[in-house]
């Protein structure tokens, strides 16, 4: 395997097309295609599905993960790379998976601390699913709820992110006049982030003792999610950083004084360490220690 071939493989997967990879690598699409064909010939198997977007095959996923690791080590060590490699002065690219709430509360400050060391390609992914991006080789590290390390990775506990149920005062008066009951939770509209979001259902199960199917709104934007609750679309769970301003303004109130759902977060990264990735990990751990519950 040549560096140029690994570069091409990662670029095609990241950009989703041979043309996009060619733009990033400053070569022709034909050159990218030739490098991929040579790599597939050496592997003895098809590594990419030529679809829109182009995606890695099962074996291709393993090659993508290996390619990212090799390229990271080569570029950070100053070893010579293949044709199409960014200049030595270019910052290393670090793809990460971070859940939206962490990204919009404490994690961005961590990345800012090490922004002079790398360029970040952040994949916003639900914390219960971000480990899948590690398995596929799409990212080098992830903030995840999974404590058990993904194969080839190490895991460190970051802390607990606490969510509390909030709603606009009008929603509480209309749907919860007698408090948080199973009947109220079955009828009151609830705001979900997306279809991977399980926080509200966890709260419902804890309070009602079973699954319920209330009316659901889906608002897949962290800032808009909090506004949707304040505007009265329904109730939902919010971290303190998002609920405190709304509560201070009287636009949202807790459904119950002590109700909450705790989410334990972990940092998983490649076991193959590089100086840049280790610096990112340290910044994330320090920011988490200051922002999360122990």
N, C-alpha and C positions, 0 to 999 in steps of 0.2 A: 504494500500500500504506500502510495506517495502522498505527501502533504497536500498537493494540489487536488488529488482525488478526494481526500477527506474534506477539504475546504468546499469542494463542489457538492458533496453529499449533504453536508450541514446546511449550506446555503439554499439548496433546492428545497429541503424540508422546511426551513425557516420561512422562505419566501413563497413557497407553495407552487412554484413553477420554474422551469429551466430559464425562461426569459428574465424572471426576477433575480435568480441566482447570477445570471450573466451581468446584470446591472451592478449588483453588489461586488462581484469579483473583478469587474472591468475587463471582461473577456466576452467573446461571442457565445450565443446559445449553442452553437455547434461545438465549441471547445468544452463547454460544460457537459454536453451530451457525450462527447468522446471520453471524458474523464469518468463519468458514471458508468459507461459501458465497460471501460477498462477495469474499474473496481468490481463490477458485477462479474466480469469474466474471471478475475482473480478469486472472487468469493464462490464462484460456481453456482450462483443463484441470483434471482431478481431481488433487488433491494428496494426498489421504488415502484409504486403503482402509478402509472401515467394517467392520472385523473385530474380533475379540477376541484380542489387543489391537489397537487402531487403529495402522496403520503408514503411513509415507509411501510414495507411489509414486516411480517413478524421478525424475520432475520435482519431486515433492514433496520429495525428499531435497535437491535443489539449493536449494529455497526454505527448508527448515529451516536449512541451513548459512548462507544469507544472513541469515535472520531472527536467528539467534544472534549473528552479527557486528554487525548493525545495532543490536540491543538492547544488546549489550555496550558499543558506542561511545556510544549515547545515555545509558545509565545512568551510565557512568563520567564522562561529560562534563558531566552535570547538565542536559542538554537536556530539555525537557518531553516526556513520553511520552503514550501514549494511555490511555484508560479501562482500569482493571484493572491498571495497572502498580503494582508495590510502592512503598511510600512512599520518599522520597528517602533516609531514614535506613537503609533495608534494605541489607544487604551484597549485592554482586553475586554471582550464582551462577556457579560455574566447574565445568563438567563435564570430568572427566579420565578417561583410560584408563590404568590401571597394572597391571602383572602382579603376581600374588599374592606372589611371593618378594620383589620390591622393596618392596611395600606392607608386608610383615611384617618387613622388616629395616631399610632405610635411608630409604625414601621418606616414611614417616609423620612422621618428625622434620622433614623439609623442609616438609610441609604445616602442621605445628604452628607453624612460625616465621612463617607468613603467615596464620594463622587469623583474625586480627583484620581482615584486608582483604577476605575473601570467605568464602562458604559453598561447600563442595566436594560435588559429586555424583560419587563415584568409581565408575567401572565397572571391576571386576576382570576383566581379559582377558589371555589368554596373549600374551606379548611378540611372538610371531610373527604375531599376528592383530589387535593393537590398532590398527594403522594403518587397518583397515577402518572403525573407528568415526570416524576423522577424515574419511574419504571420505564417509561417510553423513551427516556433520554432527551426530552424536550428542555429540561431545566437542570441546572447544576445543584440547586438547593431549593427547599420549600418550607414554608410554615404550614404545619399540618396538625391534625388531631391524632395522627397515628404515632403511637409511642414506639412500636416495634420497627426497627430500621428496615427500610427497603433493601433488598439484596445489593450489596456493593456500597451501602451508605452507612453513615453514623447518625445517631439521633441524640439530641439534648433537649431536656424539658425547659421551656421558656417561662411558663406560669399560666395563670388562669385569667381568661377574659370573661367578665360577668355581664350578663344581659338581664334587664328588668322589663316587665310588660308595661307599656304606656299606651294611652289613647287620649284623644281630644276630650275635654270635659263633656261636650255634648254626647259623645259616644258612650262615655261612662254612665251618664244619666239615662240614656235611652236603653242600652243593652245590659248594663250591670247595676240596676237599682238595688238589687239584693246581694251584691257582691259577686265574686268570681265563683260561679256554680257550673256544673256540667251542662245544665240546660242553657245558661247564658253563653257558654263557650260554643255550644252547638249551633247557636243562631247568630251570634255577633259576627260581622265581617272581620276578617283578619288580613293583614298585609304581609305578603311573603316577598322575599327578595327574588327568588327564582325557584324553579322546580327541584333544585338540589337543596334548597333551604329546608332544614329539618328543625330549626330552633323552636318555632311556634308549635309544631306538633309535639315536640318534647315537653314543652310547658303544658300543653293540653293533656297529654298522657299523665303527667305528674299530678295535675289538679283534678282530672275527671276519672283517672284510673283506666282509661280506654282511649282508643282512637276515635276522633270525631271528624266530621266533614262539614265545617262551616263554610260560608261563602268566602272566596279567596280572591284578593287582588295581587297581581304580580308586578313589582316595581324594581327592575334590575339595575338600580343605581343607588349607591349608598346615601348620597346627599338627598336624592329625590325620595328615597324610602322614608327618611325621617320627616320630610315635608309632607308626604302622603299621610302619615300618622297625625301630624299637627293639623292638617286640613280636614281630618275627619273621615278618611276613607275606611278606616278600621283600626283595630289595635295591633300592636306588634312589639317585638323585643328590641331594645336599644341598649348599646353600651353607654356608660356614664358620659363620655365625651359628646355624644349626640343628644342624650336626653336632658342633661343639665341646663343647657341654654333654653330649650323649649319649656322646661318646667319653671325656670326663673321668669319667663315671659308669660306664664299661665296658659300656654298653648297646648300643653300635654301634662297629664297627671298619671301617676302609677295606678294600675288596676288594684293592687294590694300592697301594703307597706313592705313586706319582706319577700315577696315572690321574685324568683330569679332562676336563670339557667346558667350554669357555669360551663365554659368550654376550655378544656386544657389544651394548650398549644405546645408544639414541639418544633424544633429546627432540625431538619434532616438535610444532609449534604453528602456529596461524594466522599467516600473513604480516602480517595486519592486527593490529598490536600495540595493546594497551591497557595502561595503567599497572599494573593489577592482574595481568594475565596475565604481563607482563614481570617483576613481582616474584615471582610463583610460579616462573617459569622460572629466575630467579637463585637462588632458594632450592633448587630441585631440582639445579641444576648444582653448587652448593657442597656439598650433601649427598652427591652422587654422587662428587665429587672426593675426599671424605674416606673414603668407604666402598668404592668400586670399585677394581679394578686399572686402571692407566693403559692 
